Amino acid sequence: MPDKHVHALAEDYWETLLEANPTTATILGDHRHDDRIEDLSAEGEQQLRTTWAELSQRLAVIDRSGLDVEDRATCSQLAQELGDAIAAIDERLVELQSDQMTGYHVGLLISASLVSAPDPESAWKLVERLRQIPRAFEQAGQRFRDGVAAGRTPARVCIDRSLNMIEGYLASPLTADVFAQLKGPPEWEGEARWRSALHEAVRDAVRPAYQAMAGILRDHLLPVARDDERCGLGWLDDGEAMYATWVRHHTSLDITPAEVHRFGLSEVTDKLPGEYAAVAGRLFGITEPAEVFVRLRDDKSLRYQAPEEIMAAARASLAAASSAMVDWFGRLPQSACAIEAVPDFLAPDSPGAYYVPPAPDGSRTGTYFVNTHNPEEKARYEAASIGFHEAIPGHHLQLTIASELTSLPRFRRFSLVNAAYCEGWGLYSERLADEMGLYPGDLDRLGMLSADSLRSCRLVVDSGLHAMGWSRERAIEFMSAHTPMSRDEIMVEVDRYVAMPGQALAYKVGQREIFRLRDAARSALGAGFDIKGFHDSVLGSGSVGLPVLREVVEEWILKNR
């Protein structure tokens, strides 16, 4: 029986989170706050901190000794997330979020295609939200200026890319504006009038707000931005503390930059070269990683020729994984994974693929989006590993199963803040797919190794940039030497790490922990180890940090001894 105090605290936390992030609430299918927008002011942030502190105090007085395993996990996870939220406010991390990845202005553009109104009331509320964007941007701009005043200058490359995205948006025709194309209620007689109001709000409020934001970036941030030689956080007076906060947030662990750096180097220089030699030796007759990388970069036959080829390969991988998963998982998602092409207007600036989890209200199933833009630039060898990461057995199993765990608190079912667990599982799934026999051949296995090389390089480069004084060019050169990616692709990757300190660490750190837990379980249980049971324990607790996942798996081991 769930403890009523724990349940009430978890619900209060989730309600506060939705109220503070109304755009996210809308995407999750909660339309109570559709007429509101985020409060990005320093005053609003401090009010939120007061609420987080009050919830933390309530959590601290709960006696966990008599709780069942799920309630103990809920308490541990709440402690982690509340601590992260308070630390982010105390470190004033928002002052540097003017970039192309985490900037609020960018997030609105990306999320607009996911926003929909189920009824006329919600539709008209969304018009009111659009009219409030100028206020939100004014607040964000003030936070950026506050950061500059405190010596927290942004990286120039991030401001350049952020400006480029805004300018690209403003250059699009009003008739095709992403905010003017919000999805409304089906077969609604009032849609024409609503569309007219949307266009008016976009013309009179949204676009002027983006123009004003571009002015702030160009006039106040760009002149003082750090150049490519000093693009990492370590060049700021309080950069070390900020990086530690980001690393803890994205990995859920107190792990040092030096440890991360060593782990990445060991993967890149000790483990992966032997794997490349084995696979590429069979396929190409070459064993040196540098030669393999040249072949993968330059061989035009390893590229697609048409969008239909990309979709066909993605569908084949999804079908194979869907058939095989019953032998590896006891707990299966109740809804199938949909597959769609990335919309044309998003495709040029989108990754090769991504997964959008199902809506909590059941209005949208989990969907694997495949980017078919410029097929001649997309590698055939990458398709399978990407599909296994994003769809099955990766994010679809993880996120859809989590959404269906109705006995758990909502924040554990729908939260996306636990990157090391989420992305760690995705990367684990790429290797698991090989164990499941899902890769059609060695070319696809090279894609798996290429993906692992990228994630391993991230450990080295992210810590190098933000803790060891690396320049942007040094980071680019390191990745060029240790992955088959093109220089243009690597530049985009490195600029992502500059913009999102610590996030790139989540993949390999999470994958390592899941494999470590699996090895520990196999060692403890011996012949009694069941891979289905292990996977069910990992996926059966919703979105959690790695310390909580460790508790969950250890409980499963004890139960099955």
Summary of the structure (lengths in Angstrom):
residues: 561
radius of gyration: 23.4
end to end distance: 24.3
largest distance: 67.7
contacts: 1931
relative contact order: 0.11
helix: 70%
strand: 3%
